[in-house]
Amino acid sequence: MQQNNASFDAIVIGSGIGSLTTAALLAKERGMRVLVLEKHFNVGGQTHEFKRKGKYEFDVGLHYIGGMDKGSGKAVFDYLTEGRLHWQKMPDEFEKFVYPDMEFNVPSDGKLYCQRLVERFPAERAAIEQYFRDVKTAAGWYSMGHLGDALPAVLRPLLKLAFRWKGGLAALTVEAYLERHFRDPRLKALLASQWGDYGLPPRQAAFGMHALIVTHYWRGAWYPVGGAKQIARAIIPVIERSGGQVLSGKTVSEILVERGRATGVRTVATLKPNRPPVDYAAPIVISGAGAVNTYLKLLPRHVDIPFRDRLHQLPPGTSAISVYLGLKASPATLGIRGENHWVYSGYDHNRAAADTSFTQGYYLSFASLKNPQARSHTAEIIAFAPYDRFAQWADGRWKKRGDDYERLKQDIARQLIDQVERRIPGFAALVDYIDVSTPLTMEHFQGNSRGEFYGLPATPERLFQPWTSAKTPVRNLYLTGGDVMSPGVVGAMIGGVKTAGALMGPFGFFKLMKTMAVAGRRTGQPSSGAAPESEVAPAG
Ligand SMILES: Cc1cc2nc3c(=O)[nH]c(=O)nc-3n(C[C@H](O)[C@H](O)[C@H](O)COP(=O)(O)OP(=O)(O)OC[C@H]3O[C@@H](n4cnc5c(N)ncnc54)[C@H](O)[C@@H]3O)c2cc1C
């Protein structure tokens, strides 16, 4: 084993948006030298991109983001990237929900969305209007439910009391809410169409999480100009300016703990795992690798984590298959304008989630139509997929899992392309290149166990749990990213602010949010203020 003697004030594990946010804020606000260690050979976590055939660029975990015109999410992005990141607005009807006998286009305006639903289901007018009030309330409480640890310890019981009194909606399941308020099964299904954004069907997902997504997109959706990779590109200079570094291809194999304190990390070269490990030391270690990875894989067993057993028992999150398509020509020739398509073959989302046949539904996105700098056209089809369907190849190596695995991937891809072709004739003929990722790809690259998409499941039980806290039971060890706030790029970024805030003393999170909101106003980039609200949330 070797010791790297470079001196850093903090080490951050992973380079997802949560990690980069915490690292950049520590660099910018405190002048700290931060070392970011990423296991993948590309940085950015799920906002990274990859290229095939030298021209097709694919994003992995960013298809659309809400609130990039104003508000707290926009203020944070502007502050972190110092204005280097620009956003392209998606078409006004940015989302299409497709069912066997019904299509619905979601407009970039919450009021109009409500109105269109009322026009379609006039008999349920009162319930629809109530729903639009309830999602606002539930979104706020769900965010607050993840911000308890950003308050001084004496105030936390008060927040819990307030939550019990007023926040109950956020802790219902989506199904419980919909069953209680609506009669028409088609309307219930329609309202839950975006469940893929948080990866849990209505029976399991928290209504508060659902509400975050719905309100997040009330003013429409945006995509980064130049693609998702621009996010890391725009933030990294801030980290480097204070003497920090962002290194890819470095897998952290262990968090080093001495006398109850985190003191550094042990790393192995991702592509050359037989090389001797290298240790890095720093007085603060921050993990953006997810709660489950951090507590169950990176911390040695002898370190006492009071909730380790409960973490072991959490239900697994959802995983999926992504079909990346290089296209010969623009999909605009088929009438596509860059909107997302959520396509379902029935109205039962719980059933769709349990499906193993890839016939119950898929999500379709066209990155090249959203990115004005795209040089060739692409599309992506995503369908939820059970890990177990691929588990027999889990021990194989990336790209060397064998012909059966490759054949299965190609069969599923063809099946999904055929389904799109039936809806959008001419689509299959546009396809020039096909690449497929499975839950094993996600497990391999992101380190997520069983290829989970979104980290900790967004169930009602997720609220107020110690494993969503930025501070950990180990002194000087912190957690960042989606798991300390909510899934989604903006959710994970706000998680990153929460963690930086935890290192900056009482009310650190709220002070940081205020600093960024004020900076946004000064530079003329509008921001709605410091308070966490629905815009701080995520999206899928
Ligand atoms: C297919 C898909 C589509 C999505 N679409 C959207 C969308 O349209 N809009 C949206 O807002 N959100 C979307 N999301 C969700 C969003 O991308 C994530 O919630 C968010 O980016 C998570 O950020 P993070 O910082 O928490 O973690 P991640 O981005 O997951 O980063 C964690 C990083 O840690 C690294 N790591 C793990 N273990 C180690 C280790 N031992 N050593 C070193 N590094 C390690 C991983 O390689 C990874 O880079 C999508 C996600 C997926 C999977």
PDBQT file of the ligand as one rigid body, heavy atoms in Angstrom, charges set to zero:
ROOT
HETATM    1  C1  LIG A 601     -31.514   6.798 -16.312  1.00  0.00    +0.000 C 
HETATM    2  C2  LIG A 601     -31.667   7.954 -15.381  1.00  0.00    +0.000 A 
HETATM    3  C3  LIG A 601     -32.346   9.071 -15.815  1.00  0.00    +0.000 A 
HETATM    4  C4  LIG A 601     -32.455  10.184 -14.986  1.00  0.00    +0.000 A 
HETATM    5  N1  LIG A 601     -33.082  11.297 -15.472  1.00  0.00    +0.000 NA
HETATM    6  C5  LIG A 601     -33.116  12.411 -14.706  1.00  0.00    +0.000 A 
HETATM    7  C6  LIG A 601     -33.660  13.620 -15.216  1.00  0.00    +0.000 A 
HETATM    8  O1  LIG A 601     -34.125  13.682 -16.345  1.00  0.00    +0.000 OA
HETATM    9  N2  LIG A 601     -33.679  14.705 -14.404  1.00  0.00    +0.000 N 
HETATM   10  C7  LIG A 601     -33.191  14.664 -13.137  1.00  0.00    +0.000 A 
HETATM   11  O2  LIG A 601     -33.235  15.686 -12.446  1.00  0.00    +0.000 OA
HETATM   12  N3  LIG A 601     -32.675  13.522 -12.618  1.00  0.00    +0.000 NA
HETATM   13  C8  LIG A 601     -32.616  12.417 -13.368  1.00  0.00    +0.000 A 
HETATM   14  N4  LIG A 601     -32.064  11.256 -12.867  1.00  0.00    +0.000 N 
HETATM   15  C9  LIG A 601     -31.628  11.221 -11.473  1.00  0.00    +0.000 C 
HETATM   16  C10 LIG A 601     -30.350  11.978 -11.252  1.00  0.00    +0.000 C 
HETATM   17  O3  LIG A 601     -29.426  11.761 -12.312  1.00  0.00    +0.000 OA
HETATM   18  C11 LIG A 601     -29.678  11.530  -9.940  1.00  0.00    +0.000 C 
HETATM   19  O4  LIG A 601     -30.650  11.473  -8.915  1.00  0.00    +0.000 OA
HETATM   20  C12 LIG A 601     -28.575  12.466  -9.503  1.00  0.00    +0.000 C 
HETATM   21  O5  LIG A 601     -27.721  12.807 -10.572  1.00  0.00    +0.000 OA
HETATM   22  C13 LIG A 601     -27.775  11.785  -8.394  1.00  0.00    +0.000 C 
HETATM   23  O6  LIG A 601     -26.677  12.579  -8.053  1.00  0.00    +0.000 OA
HETATM   24  P1  LIG A 601     -25.716  12.143  -6.852  1.00  0.00    +0.000 P 
HETATM   25  O7  LIG A 601     -24.722  13.219  -6.685  1.00  0.00    +0.000 OA
HETATM   26  O8  LIG A 601     -26.534  11.792  -5.658  1.00  0.00    +0.000 OA
HETATM   27  O9  LIG A 601     -25.043  10.787  -7.274  1.00  0.00    +0.000 OA
HETATM   28  P2  LIG A 601     -24.455  10.160  -8.607  1.00  0.00    +0.000 P 
HETATM   29  O10 LIG A 601     -24.650  11.031  -9.771  1.00  0.00    +0.000 OA
HETATM   30  O11 LIG A 601     -24.999   8.778  -8.647  1.00  0.00    +0.000 OA
HETATM   31  O12 LIG A 601     -22.922  10.123  -8.314  1.00  0.00    +0.000 OA
HETATM   32  C14 LIG A 601     -22.331   9.215  -7.429  1.00  0.00    +0.000 C 
HETATM   33  C15 LIG A 601     -20.923   9.004  -7.927  1.00  0.00    +0.000 C 
HETATM   34  O13 LIG A 601     -20.181   8.270  -6.962  1.00  0.00    +0.000 OA
HETATM   35  C16 LIG A 601     -19.318   7.409  -7.662  1.00  0.00    +0.000 C 
HETATM   36  N5  LIG A 601     -18.907   6.348  -6.763  1.00  0.00    +0.000 N 
HETATM   37  C17 LIG A 601     -19.666   5.380  -6.222  1.00  0.00    +0.000 A 
HETATM   38  N6  LIG A 601     -18.924   4.579  -5.454  1.00  0.00    +0.000 NA
HETATM   39  C18 LIG A 601     -17.659   5.069  -5.505  1.00  0.00    +0.000 A 
HETATM   40  C19 LIG A 601     -16.439   4.657  -4.928  1.00  0.00    +0.000 A 
HETATM   41  N7  LIG A 601     -16.365   3.601  -4.127  1.00  0.00    +0.000 N 
HETATM   42  N8  LIG A 601     -15.318   5.368  -5.213  1.00  0.00    +0.000 NA
HETATM   43  C20 LIG A 601     -15.367   6.461  -6.025  1.00  0.00    +0.000 A 
HETATM   44  N9  LIG A 601     -16.500   6.875  -6.602  1.00  0.00    +0.000 NA
HETATM   45  C21 LIG A 601     -17.632   6.194  -6.336  1.00  0.00    +0.000 A 
HETATM   46  C22 LIG A 601     -20.155   6.902  -8.821  1.00  0.00    +0.000 C 
HETATM   47  O14 LIG A 601     -19.357   6.381  -9.852  1.00  0.00    +0.000 OA
HETATM   48  C23 LIG A 601     -20.873   8.185  -9.212  1.00  0.00    +0.000 C 
HETATM   49  O15 LIG A 601     -20.142   8.893 -10.183  1.00  0.00    +0.000 OA
HETATM   50  C24 LIG A 601     -31.934  10.141 -13.673  1.00  0.00    +0.000 A 
HETATM   51  C25 LIG A 601     -31.244   9.006 -13.236  1.00  0.00    +0.000 A 
HETATM   52  C26 LIG A 601     -31.104   7.929 -14.066  1.00  0.00    +0.000 A 
HETATM   53  C27 LIG A 601     -30.346   6.740 -13.598  1.00  0.00    +0.000 C 
ENDROOT
TORSDOF 0
